[in-house]
C-alpha cells in the first residue's frame, strides 16, 4: 500500500508456525520526506476544520499543564513540563491520521466517523502504545527532578523567573541545562523511533504493538538521515509552536500529523494478505 517506488529492505516472507509476515520497510530519501510534507499540507487544506480542532484541543491541553504547574507553586517545572507534553503528540494525532487515510481512499469525512475510529482504538493494540508514551513521559519528568536535585540541590523556587535566572547565571544551572537537554534528546529520539510509524500502522492494520514498534525502529535504522532529519524538523517546529502559549500547535500539529501519515505510507508496505 506504499505510494512510492522505494526499495524494500524486507522480504515479508511468512515465518515458521504460520505467523503473519512482518510489514515491509522501504528505504526512503530526503525527497520522500519533502513529498510527504507537501501531501500533509494538502490534506490540511482539504480538511482544515478537523486539523484546527484537534490542534486547538492539544494546544489548550498544554496550556492547562503549564497553568497547573504555576497553580501548584511548581513554576520551575513549566519548561520541562511543556517540552515533555509535546511527546504525546503522536497519540494526539491519531485522528489526523484517520483524516488523511479517508482523504486517500475517498471515504466520507465526518466527526462521527473520525471520533468513532478514535474511540474504537481503546480496545485495540494502539491503546497499549499510549502506555509506552506515558511511560517515557513519566521518565522525562523524573529525570528532570533527579537532575534538579543533583545540580541545584533540594531547593524550591518562588517563581519561574527565579528558576530561569538560576539556570542561566550559575555554573550549576548551566550544567543542569546542558545535561538535561542531552538526556531529553536521547529520550525524544527513543520515543520518535518507537512511534514514528507505529501509530499509523496500528490504525490501519490489526497488529500487535510490539511488531509496530519494531517496524518503526526498523524504518529509522533503514533510512537514518531522512528520518532523523524529520525528527529534528518536528522538534524545532514543536518548540517554536509552544513558545506563544502553545497557540502555534493549532496549525503545526495537524500539518505534522498529516505528514506523518504520508511518511508512514512511504516507509511501510503491508504484505498482500493484509491489504483489504
VEXNU-202998 format. One record per residue (C-alpha): residue number from 1; chain; x, y, z. Coordinates in Angstrom, 3 decimals. Layout:
N
{rec NUM,A,{X,Y,Z}}
...
//
This chain:
276
{rec 1,A,{0.000,0.000,0.000}}
{rec 2,A,{3.005,2.272,-0.312}}
{rec 3,A,{2.647,5.300,-2.600}}
{rec 4,A,{6.276,5.261,-3.721}}
{rec 5,A,{8.778,3.143,-5.556}}
{rec 6,A,{11.332,2.925,-2.758}}
{rec 7,A,{13.340,-0.264,-2.462}}
{rec 8,A,{12.052,-2.751,0.104}}
{rec 9,A,{14.551,-3.980,2.689}}
{rec 10,A,{12.358,-6.796,3.992}}
{rec 11,A,{11.004,-9.740,2.086}}
{rec 12,A,{7.939,-10.181,4.270}}
{rec 13,A,{8.266,-13.957,3.994}}
{rec 14,A,{5.991,-15.766,6.460}}
{rec 15,A,{7.858,-17.240,9.385}}
{rec 16,A,{7.575,-20.805,10.648}}
{rec 17,A,{4.491,-21.594,12.607}}
{rec 18,A,{2.151,-19.621,10.368}}
{rec 19,A,{2.960,-16.233,11.895}}
{rec 20,A,{1.974,-13.209,9.868}}
{rec 21,A,{4.833,-11.727,7.842}}
{rec 22,A,{6.381,-8.525,9.096}}
{rec 23,A,{5.491,-5.321,7.236}}
{rec 24,A,{7.913,-4.328,4.506}}
{rec 25,A,{10.213,-1.429,5.388}}
{rec 26,A,{11.258,0.763,2.472}}
{rec 27,A,{14.391,2.864,2.245}}
{rec 28,A,{13.417,6.481,1.699}}
{rec 29,A,{15.254,9.672,0.789}}
{rec 30,A,{15.087,13.296,1.863}}
{rec 31,A,{12.934,13.944,-1.212}}
{rec 32,A,{10.410,11.425,0.100}}
{rec 33,A,{10.172,13.418,3.341}}
{rec 34,A,{9.622,16.604,1.335}}
{rec 35,A,{6.916,14.885,-0.723}}
{rec 36,A,{5.241,13.670,2.472}}
{rec 37,A,{5.285,17.209,3.859}}
{rec 38,A,{3.690,18.533,0.666}}
{rec 39,A,{0.990,15.851,0.923}}
{rec 40,A,{0.437,16.737,4.581}}
{rec 41,A,{-0.059,20.397,3.725}}
{rec 42,A,{-2.504,19.361,1.010}}
{rec 43,A,{-4.540,17.276,3.458}}
{rec 44,A,{-4.672,20.180,5.904}}
{rec 45,A,{-6.019,22.469,3.186}}
{rec 46,A,{-8.619,19.903,2.135}}
{rec 47,A,{-9.968,19.353,5.653}}
{rec 48,A,{-8.803,22.271,7.823}}
{rec 49,A,{-11.631,22.081,10.378}}
{rec 50,A,{-10.555,18.677,11.694}}
{rec 51,A,{-6.919,19.687,11.955}}
{rec 52,A,{-7.634,23.021,13.608}}
{rec 53,A,{-9.977,21.486,16.197}}
{rec 54,A,{-7.578,18.676,17.115}}
{rec 55,A,{-4.664,21.125,17.179}}
{rec 56,A,{-6.615,23.523,19.411}}
{rec 57,A,{-7.536,20.730,21.825}}
{rec 58,A,{-3.887,19.737,22.107}}
{rec 59,A,{-2.742,23.357,22.490}}
{rec 60,A,{-5.206,24.055,25.296}}
{rec 61,A,{-4.133,20.812,26.966}}
{rec 62,A,{-0.545,22.023,27.006}}
{rec 63,A,{-1.587,25.390,28.374}}
{rec 64,A,{-3.511,23.608,31.135}}
{rec 65,A,{-0.351,21.684,32.099}}
{rec 66,A,{1.633,24.916,32.456}}
{rec 67,A,{-1.087,26.719,34.386}}
{rec 68,A,{-1.411,23.719,36.687}}
{rec 69,A,{2.323,23.820,37.426}}
{rec 70,A,{2.018,27.503,38.288}}
{rec 71,A,{-1.068,26.928,40.466}}
{rec 72,A,{0.768,24.199,42.389}}
{rec 73,A,{3.672,26.585,43.006}}
{rec 74,A,{5.911,24.489,40.761}}
{rec 75,A,{6.625,27.113,38.109}}
{rec 76,A,{10.182,25.822,37.741}}
{rec 77,A,{8.696,22.731,36.077}}
{rec 78,A,{6.929,24.795,33.420}}
{rec 79,A,{9.628,24.478,30.790}}
{rec 80,A,{10.348,20.732,31.175}}
{rec 81,A,{6.604,20.039,31.514}}
{rec 82,A,{5.914,21.928,28.285}}
{rec 83,A,{8.693,20.093,26.471}}
{rec 84,A,{7.560,16.755,27.861}}
{rec 85,A,{3.924,17.395,26.975}}
{rec 86,A,{4.681,17.520,23.258}}
{rec 87,A,{5.957,13.931,23.486}}
{rec 88,A,{2.342,12.752,23.407}}
{rec 89,A,{1.884,14.384,20.009}}
{rec 90,A,{1.841,11.063,18.087}}
{rec 91,A,{-1.066,9.795,20.184}}
{rec 92,A,{-2.954,13.092,19.840}}
{rec 93,A,{-2.522,12.899,16.071}}
{rec 94,A,{-4.423,9.600,15.641}}
{rec 95,A,{-7.492,11.500,14.476}}
{rec 96,A,{-5.365,13.315,11.902}}
{rec 97,A,{-4.041,10.005,10.562}}
{rec 98,A,{-7.636,8.872,10.099}}
{rec 99,A,{-8.498,12.062,8.226}}
{rec 100,A,{-5.556,11.505,5.855}}
{rec 101,A,{-6.484,7.847,5.418}}
{rec 102,A,{-10.036,8.783,4.455}}
{rec 103,A,{-8.900,11.521,2.083}}
{rec 104,A,{-6.574,8.990,0.476}}
{rec 105,A,{-9.300,6.375,-0.063}}
{rec 106,A,{-12.117,8.793,-0.834}}
{rec 107,A,{-14.103,7.689,2.237}}
{rec 108,A,{-16.601,10.035,3.837}}
{rec 109,A,{-15.334,12.614,6.316}}
{rec 110,A,{-17.455,13.409,9.345}}
{rec 111,A,{-16.875,13.946,13.032}}
{rec 112,A,{-18.861,10.837,13.866}}
{rec 113,A,{-16.602,8.719,11.647}}
{rec 114,A,{-13.352,10.283,12.885}}
{rec 115,A,{-14.269,10.196,16.572}}
{rec 116,A,{-15.755,6.721,16.179}}
{rec 117,A,{-12.486,5.423,14.754}}
{rec 118,A,{-10.512,7.068,17.539}}
{rec 119,A,{-12.820,5.618,20.192}}
{rec 120,A,{-12.552,2.157,18.653}}
{rec 121,A,{-8.804,2.157,19.324}}
{rec 122,A,{-9.415,1.757,23.067}}
{rec 123,A,{-9.850,-1.974,22.572}}
{rec 124,A,{-7.015,-2.390,20.095}}
{rec 125,A,{-3.243,-2.518,20.305}}
{rec 126,A,{-2.939,1.208,19.720}}
{rec 127,A,{-4.127,1.786,23.272}}
{rec 128,A,{-1.012,-0.050,24.525}}
{rec 129,A,{1.124,2.472,22.689}}
{rec 130,A,{-0.433,5.125,24.903}}
{rec 131,A,{1.175,3.372,27.878}}
{rec 132,A,{4.546,3.401,26.098}}
{rec 133,A,{4.233,7.141,25.536}}
{rec 134,A,{3.056,7.690,29.110}}
{rec 135,A,{5.975,5.663,30.492}}
{rec 136,A,{8.503,7.793,28.620}}
{rec 137,A,{6.633,10.924,29.693}}
{rec 138,A,{6.987,9.826,33.330}}
{rec 139,A,{10.690,9.075,32.778}}
{rec 140,A,{11.049,12.568,31.306}}
{rec 141,A,{9.635,14.261,34.401}}
{rec 142,A,{11.598,12.058,36.818}}
{rec 143,A,{14.889,12.761,35.089}}
{rec 144,A,{14.160,16.472,35.374}}
{rec 145,A,{13.586,16.183,39.125}}
{rec 146,A,{16.690,13.998,39.501}}
{rec 147,A,{18.897,16.453,37.622}}
{rec 148,A,{17.453,19.345,39.611}}
{rec 149,A,{18.421,17.573,42.830}}
{rec 150,A,{21.892,16.675,41.543}}
{rec 151,A,{22.857,20.092,40.213}}
{rec 152,A,{20.746,22.579,42.178}}
{rec 153,A,{20.064,20.669,45.381}}
{rec 154,A,{16.757,20.175,47.127}}
{rec 155,A,{15.577,23.749,46.874}}
{rec 156,A,{12.414,25.460,45.793}}
{rec 157,A,{11.945,28.490,43.587}}
{rec 158,A,{9.463,31.239,44.301}}
{rec 159,A,{8.832,31.891,40.619}}
{rec 160,A,{9.764,30.757,37.135}}
{rec 161,A,{11.826,33.939,36.792}}
{rec 162,A,{13.960,32.939,39.785}}
{rec 163,A,{14.408,29.432,38.370}}
{rec 164,A,{15.339,30.827,34.941}}
{rec 165,A,{17.808,33.279,36.447}}
{rec 166,A,{19.453,30.451,38.414}}
{rec 167,A,{19.962,28.111,35.484}}
{rec 168,A,{21.357,30.744,33.112}}
{rec 169,A,{23.642,32.626,35.518}}
{rec 170,A,{25.226,29.899,37.663}}
{rec 171,A,{27.650,27.106,36.688}}
{rec 172,A,{25.381,24.529,38.308}}
{rec 173,A,{22.390,25.835,36.418}}
{rec 174,A,{24.191,25.781,33.080}}
{rec 175,A,{25.359,22.221,33.726}}
{rec 176,A,{21.773,21.218,34.577}}
{rec 177,A,{20.607,22.811,31.338}}
{rec 178,A,{23.266,21.074,29.238}}
{rec 179,A,{22.870,17.604,30.740}}
{rec 180,A,{19.087,17.933,30.794}}
{rec 181,A,{18.927,18.703,27.093}}
{rec 182,A,{21.210,15.775,26.241}}
{rec 183,A,{19.111,13.340,28.283}}
{rec 184,A,{15.937,14.832,26.851}}
{rec 185,A,{17.260,14.461,23.321}}
{rec 186,A,{18.023,10.774,23.935}}
{rec 187,A,{14.541,10.120,25.332}}
{rec 188,A,{12.960,12.020,22.457}}
{rec 189,A,{14.929,10.023,19.885}}
{rec 190,A,{13.889,6.757,21.552}}
{rec 191,A,{10.235,7.787,21.544}}
{rec 192,A,{10.422,9.023,17.961}}
{rec 193,A,{11.972,5.750,16.814}}
{rec 194,A,{9.307,3.706,18.594}}
{rec 195,A,{6.326,5.721,17.388}}
{rec 196,A,{7.057,7.472,14.088}}
{rec 197,A,{5.242,4.838,12.033}}
{rec 198,A,{3.806,2.569,14.732}}
{rec 199,A,{0.706,4.679,15.391}}
{rec 200,A,{-0.312,4.898,11.714}}
{rec 201,A,{0.454,1.188,11.281}}
{rec 202,A,{-1.739,0.175,14.210}}
{rec 203,A,{-4.529,2.435,12.981}}
{rec 204,A,{-4.517,0.782,9.583}}
{rec 205,A,{-3.672,-2.821,10.420}}
{rec 206,A,{-4.574,-5.094,13.324}}
{rec 207,A,{-1.020,-5.746,14.513}}
{rec 208,A,{0.418,-6.191,17.977}}
{rec 209,A,{2.119,-3.090,19.342}}
{rec 210,A,{5.492,-4.844,19.687}}
{rec 211,A,{5.533,-5.557,15.941}}
{rec 212,A,{4.538,-1.951,15.309}}
{rec 213,A,{7.389,-0.598,17.443}}
{rec 214,A,{9.909,-2.956,15.836}}
{rec 215,A,{8.735,-1.831,12.392}}
{rec 216,A,{9.049,1.799,13.450}}
{rec 217,A,{12.619,1.322,14.702}}
{rec 218,A,{13.496,-0.563,11.510}}
{rec 219,A,{12.175,2.375,9.471}}
{rec 220,A,{14.522,4.755,11.310}}
{rec 221,A,{17.502,2.396,11.068}}
{rec 222,A,{16.871,1.743,7.362}}
{rec 223,A,{16.742,5.457,6.489}}
{rec 224,A,{18.590,7.210,9.330}}
{rec 225,A,{19.419,10.508,7.623}}
{rec 226,A,{15.938,11.411,6.323}}
{rec 227,A,{14.179,10.035,9.399}}
{rec 228,A,{16.411,11.744,11.961}}
{rec 229,A,{16.261,14.857,9.810}}
{rec 230,A,{12.482,14.698,10.051}}
{rec 231,A,{12.755,14.219,13.822}}
{rec 232,A,{14.841,17.402,14.061}}
{rec 233,A,{12.298,19.290,11.965}}
{rec 234,A,{9.460,18.072,14.178}}
{rec 235,A,{11.370,19.044,17.331}}
{rec 236,A,{12.169,22.521,16.040}}
{rec 237,A,{8.606,23.139,14.852}}
{rec 238,A,{7.088,21.958,18.136}}
{rec 239,A,{9.472,24.017,20.264}}
{rec 240,A,{8.678,27.160,18.273}}
{rec 241,A,{4.980,26.332,18.420}}
{rec 242,A,{4.817,26.097,22.217}}
{rec 243,A,{6.515,29.448,22.804}}
{rec 244,A,{3.393,31.606,22.229}}
{rec 245,A,{1.333,29.788,24.910}}
{rec 246,A,{1.054,26.670,22.712}}
{rec 247,A,{-1.037,28.603,20.173}}
{rec 248,A,{1.263,27.627,17.300}}
{rec 249,A,{0.283,23.981,17.769}}
{rec 250,A,{-3.181,24.739,16.413}}
{rec 251,A,{-1.592,24.999,12.955}}
{rec 252,A,{1.593,22.949,13.192}}
{rec 253,A,{0.218,19.816,14.894}}
{rec 254,A,{-2.267,18.968,12.121}}
{rec 255,A,{0.340,19.543,9.406}}
{rec 256,A,{2.858,17.332,11.219}}
{rec 257,A,{0.183,14.690,11.821}}
{rec 258,A,{-0.930,14.535,8.193}}
{rec 259,A,{2.699,14.482,7.061}}
{rec 260,A,{3.465,11.571,9.384}}
{rec 261,A,{0.697,9.531,7.742}}
{rec 262,A,{2.198,10.051,4.296}}
{rec 263,A,{5.695,9.359,5.620}}
{rec 264,A,{4.361,6.078,7.003}}
{rec 265,A,{2.983,5.275,3.563}}
{rec 266,A,{6.424,5.765,2.064}}
{rec 267,A,{8.266,3.840,4.776}}
{rec 268,A,{5.971,0.835,5.219}}
{rec 269,A,{4.217,-1.550,2.842}}
{rec 270,A,{1.841,-4.163,4.214}}
{rec 271,A,{2.064,-7.766,2.975}}
{rec 272,A,{-0.526,-8.522,0.285}}
{rec 273,A,{-2.652,-10.655,2.576}}
{rec 274,A,{-3.085,-7.659,4.909}}
{rec 275,A,{-4.386,-5.407,2.178}}
{rec 276,A,{-8.129,-5.346,2.268}}
//
